[in-house]
């Protein structure tokens, strides 16, 4: 659905640390299909790579993750009436990501900058260790848009 040229998630392994960076800074790293799928892929790669001893997840730009991409959800609803399918796709990917993080034998550190809202809140607190910058803000946000939390 997007014409993004850069990957939605940056992934690198340096000195045994898997660095996962949410890379949609203009959208405050809101979860869209690409980001959700690429995040799951990066977490699985960290889990399966014996050379990765720890994982750090952070967000590029002013926000860790602003939750689901409401604009993309509305576009899906308007174009084909499938906002529910869009949400289910994101939810399945996010829950699988969090389950993989929870069962991983390696420590997962979430480095939270700016907002961690909605699904971003869930992702942030799924880390074994949560490092919050001075500007970090945590909010569930779901009820403000009429959704139930994870």
C-alpha positions as CSV (number, residue, x, y, z in Angstrom):
1,X,0.0,0.0,0.0
2,X,2.9,2.4,0.4
3,X,5.6,3.5,-2.0
4,X,8.2,3.6,0.6
5,X,11.8,3.1,-0.7
6,X,13.5,2.4,2.5
7,X,12.7,-0.7,4.6
8,X,10.1,-0.1,7.3
9,X,12.5,-1.9,9.7
10,X,16.3,-1.6,9.8
11,X,18.1,-4.7,11.0
12,X,21.8,-5.2,11.8
13,X,23.9,-7.5,14.0
14,X,26.9,-5.9,15.5
15,X,29.1,-7.5,18.1
16,X,26.5,-10.1,19.0
17,X,23.7,-7.5,19.4
18,X,20.7,-7.6,17.0
19,X,19.7,-4.0,16.4
20,X,16.1,-3.6,15.2
21,X,15.0,-0.1,14.4
22,X,11.5,0.9,13.4
23,X,12.0,3.1,10.4
24,X,8.9,5.1,9.6
25,X,9.8,8.3,11.4
26,X,7.5,10.6,9.4
27,X,4.6,8.3,10.5
28,X,6.0,8.2,14.1
29,X,6.8,4.5,13.4
30,X,3.1,3.6,13.3
31,X,2.5,-0.1,12.4
32,X,1.5,-0.8,8.9
33,X,1.6,-4.1,7.1
34,X,5.2,-3.7,6.0
35,X,6.5,-2.7,9.4
36,X,4.6,-5.4,11.2
37,X,5.9,-8.1,8.8
38,X,9.5,-6.8,8.7
39,X,9.5,-6.6,12.5
40,X,8.4,-10.1,12.9
41,X,11.0,-11.3,10.4
42,X,13.8,-9.4,12.3
43,X,12.7,-10.8,15.7
44,X,12.7,-14.4,14.3
45,X,16.1,-13.9,12.7
46,X,17.5,-12.7,16.1
47,X,15.9,-15.7,17.8
48,X,17.3,-18.2,15.3
49,X,20.8,-16.7,14.9
50,X,23.2,-18.2,17.4
51,X,25.5,-15.3,17.0
52,X,23.0,-12.9,18.4
53,X,23.3,-12.7,22.2
54,X,21.0,-9.8,22.9
55,X,18.4,-7.8,21.0
56,X,17.7,-4.0,21.0
57,X,14.5,-2.6,19.6
58,X,14.1,1.1,19.1
59,X,12.4,3.7,16.9
60,X,14.0,6.1,14.4
61,X,13.0,9.7,14.8
62,X,10.8,11.4,17.4
63,X,8.8,8.4,18.4
64,X,9.2,4.7,19.4
65,X,5.9,3.6,17.9
66,X,2.6,5.5,17.7
67,X,0.6,2.3,17.4
68,X,-1.4,1.1,14.4
69,X,-1.3,3.2,11.3
70,X,-4.8,4.6,11.5
71,X,-4.5,6.4,8.1
72,X,-3.7,3.1,6.4
73,X,-6.6,1.4,8.3
74,X,-9.0,4.1,7.1
75,X,-7.7,3.8,3.5
76,X,-8.3,0.0,3.7
77,X,-11.8,0.6,5.0
78,X,-12.7,3.2,2.4
79,X,-11.2,1.3,-0.6
80,X,-12.6,-2.2,0.1
81,X,-14.4,-2.1,3.4
82,X,-11.8,-4.3,5.0
83,X,-10.5,-2.4,8.0
84,X,-11.1,-5.5,10.1
85,X,-8.9,-7.6,7.9
86,X,-6.2,-4.9,8.1
87,X,-6.4,-4.9,11.9
88,X,-6.3,-8.7,12.1
89,X,-3.2,-8.8,9.9
90,X,-1.4,-6.3,12.1
91,X,-2.6,-8.0,15.3
92,X,-1.5,-11.4,14.2
93,X,2.0,-10.1,13.2
94,X,2.4,-8.1,16.4
95,X,1.2,-10.9,18.7
96,X,3.6,-13.3,17.0
97,X,6.4,-10.8,17.4
98,X,5.7,-10.4,21.1
99,X,5.3,-14.1,21.6
100,X,8.7,-14.7,19.9
101,X,10.3,-12.0,22.1
102,X,8.8,-13.6,25.3
103,X,10.1,-17.1,24.5
104,X,13.5,-15.9,23.2
105,X,16.4,-17.1,25.4
106,X,18.2,-13.9,24.7
107,X,17.5,-10.6,26.5
108,X,15.4,-8.1,24.6
109,X,15.8,-4.5,25.4
110,X,13.3,-1.9,24.2
111,X,14.9,1.6,24.0
112,X,11.9,3.9,24.0
113,X,12.1,7.4,22.7
114,X,9.1,9.7,22.4
115,X,5.6,8.0,22.2
116,X,4.9,4.4,22.8
117,X,1.2,4.4,22.2
118,X,-1.4,1.6,21.6
119,X,0.4,-1.3,19.9
120,X,3.7,0.6,20.4
121,X,3.0,0.5,24.2
122,X,2.5,-3.3,24.0
123,X,5.7,-3.7,22.0
124,X,7.6,-1.5,24.4
125,X,6.6,-3.3,27.6
126,X,7.3,-6.7,26.0
127,X,11.0,-6.2,26.4
128,X,12.9,-7.9,29.2
129,X,14.3,-4.5,30.0
130,X,12.7,-1.2,29.0
131,X,15.0,1.8,28.7
132,X,13.0,5.0,28.5
133,X,14.5,8.3,27.3
134,X,13.5,11.5,29.2
135,X,11.0,12.3,26.5
136,X,9.4,8.8,26.5
137,X,5.6,8.7,26.9
138,X,3.6,5.6,27.4
139,X,-0.2,5.4,26.7
140,X,-2.6,2.6,25.8
141,X,-4.6,5.0,23.6
142,X,-7.0,2.4,22.3
143,X,-10.1,3.7,23.9
144,X,-9.6,7.1,22.5
145,X,-10.3,5.6,19.0
146,X,-12.9,3.1,20.1
147,X,-10.7,0.0,20.1
148,X,-10.1,-2.6,22.8
149,X,-6.5,-3.0,24.0
150,X,-4.3,-6.0,23.3
